[in-house]
């Protein structure tokens, strides 16, 4: 199972303004997000990211997996969505059992960190926006047990307005 993490990020490493502000994300980023959803067929997010989608949840034409411990959400039944308290390995197993070959992780910080900590991310796609955000969440929390994680850049694409998409493979030990 190939696992890709895709996020919009500021030059100084924030993925939100404050707790959950993402109004700065461009239409190009949203378009790329939609394409990767379709390609993967399954998207994984945490509870906060799910809440940020609002009326845009579930994402169309793919299975939406929400990692949560919220008892109310765990009971929720919604076509195209699965609410689970499984860990990252359990989610990969669910996706494999459903026949998926690629998993798309969209965060937030806690979800990103769990997949990275457990060495379950194969690629990180970072869409860097030419902005600096004074306060917000970062791509990852501190990751215990990891001092350095080597990445290999295999593609970079500039876009109008100064945005750039960087695609990295995570070098496995």
C-alpha positions in Angstrom: 0.0 0.0 0.0 1.5 3.3 -1.1 0.7 6.1 1.4 0.9 9.7 0.3 0.6 12.7 2.6 -0.6 15.9 0.8 -0.8 19.3 2.5 -0.8 23.0 1.8 1.7 24.8 4.0 3.0 28.2 4.6 6.7 29.1 4.0 7.2 28.9 7.8 5.6 25.5 8.1 2.0 26.2 9.2 -0.9 24.2 7.9 -3.5 26.4 9.5 -4.0 30.0 10.7 -4.8 29.6 14.4 -6.6 26.3 15.2 -8.2 25.6 11.9 -8.1 28.5 9.5 -7.4 27.4 5.9 -9.0 30.3 3.9 -5.6 31.0 2.4 -5.5 27.7 0.5 -5.7 28.4 -3.3 -8.1 26.9 -5.8 -5.1 25.2 -7.5 -4.3 23.3 -4.2 -8.0 22.3 -3.8 -8.0 21.1 -7.5 -4.9 19.0 -6.9 -6.5 17.6 -3.7 -9.5 16.5 -5.6 -7.4 14.8 -8.3 -5.5 12.8 -5.7 -8.8 11.8 -4.0 -10.0 10.3 -7.2 -6.6 8.6 -8.0 -6.3 7.1 -4.5 -10.0 6.2 -3.9 -9.5 6.6 -0.2 -8.7 9.6 2.0 -7.7 9.6 5.7 -8.1 12.5 8.1 -8.5 13.3 11.8 -11.6 14.6 13.5 -10.6 18.3 13.3 -9.9 18.0 9.5 -13.3 16.3 9.1 -15.0 19.1 11.0 -13.2 21.7 8.8 -14.7 20.1 5.7 -18.2 21.0 6.9 -20.7 20.6 4.1 -18.0 19.4 1.8 -17.9 16.1 3.7 -17.7 13.4 2.6 -15.4 14.0 -0.3 -17.0 12.6 -3.5 -16.0 9.5 -5.3 -13.8 8.1 -2.6 -13.9 6.4 0.8 -13.4 9.0 3.6 -11.8 7.5 6.7 -11.9 9.7 9.8 -9.7 8.8 12.7 -11.5 9.6 16.0 -12.1 8.6 19.6 -15.3 10.5 19.8 -18.0 8.0 20.8 -20.8 9.9 18.9 -18.8 9.9 15.6 -17.8 6.3 16.0 -21.5 5.4 15.9 -22.2 7.7 12.8 -23.2 5.9 9.6 -22.7 8.0 6.5 -22.4 6.7 2.9 -18.9 7.2 1.6 -17.5 7.6 5.1 -16.0 5.4 7.8 -15.4 6.7 11.4 -12.9 4.6 13.2 -10.7 4.4 16.3 -8.3 2.2 14.5 -4.6 3.2 14.6 -2.7 4.0 11.4 -1.8 0.4 10.7 -5.4 -0.7 11.2 -6.5 1.9 8.7 -4.0 0.7 6.2 -5.3 -2.9 6.7 -8.9 -1.7 6.2 -8.0 0.0 3.0 -6.1 -3.0 1.7 -9.0 -5.3 2.6 -11.3 -3.0 0.5 -8.9 -3.4 -2.4 -7.2 0.0 -2.4 -3.6 0.3 -3.5 -2.9 3.9 -2.5 -3.9 5.8 0.7 -4.1 9.6 0.8 -3.5 11.2 4.2 -4.6 14.8 4.6 -4.1 15.4 8.3 -4.1 17.3 10.5 -1.1 17.5 12.7 -1.9 14.6 15.0 -2.9 12.3 12.1 0.2 13.3 10.1 2.4 12.6 13.1 1.0 9.2 13.8 1.5 8.0 10.2 5.1 9.4 10.2 6.0 8.0 13.7 4.9 4.5 12.6 6.9 4.8 9.4 3.8 4.5 7.2 4.3 7.4 4.9 5.9 6.7 1.5 5.6 10.2 0.0 5.0 13.7 1.2 3.6 16.2 -1.2 3.9 19.7 0.1 2.2 22.6 -1.7 4.1 25.7 -0.4 2.1 28.9 -0.4 4.1 32.2 -0.5 2.8 33.4 2.8 4.0 33.5 6.4 1.4 32.6 9.1 2.1 34.1 12.5 0.3 31.4 14.5 -1.1 28.0 13.6 -0.6 24.3 13.5 2.4 22.7 12.0 2.7 19.8 9.6 3.9 17.5 12.4 4.2 17.5 16.2 7.5 16.4 17.7 8.0 12.8 16.8 9.5 10.7 19.5 12.1 8.1 18.2 12.9 10.1 15.1 15.9 12.5 15.1 16.2 12.9 11.3 14.0 11.5 8.5 15.7 11.6 5.0 13.6 12.6 2.0 14.4 12.4 -1.7 12.9 15.2 -3.9 11.6 13.6 -7.1 9.5 16.4 -8.5 8.9 20.2 -8.1 6.4 22.3 -9.9 6.0 26.0 -9.7 2.6 27.6 -10.1 1.4 31.1 -10.8 1.5 33.4 -7.8 4.6 31.9 -6.3 3.2 28.6 -5.2 5.4 25.5 -5.5 4.5 21.8 -5.2 7.3 19.6 -3.8 7.0 15.8 -4.0 9.3 13.8 -1.8 9.9 10.1 -1.2 10.7 9.1 2.3 13.9 7.1 2.4 13.2 3.9 4.3 15.9 2.4 6.6 
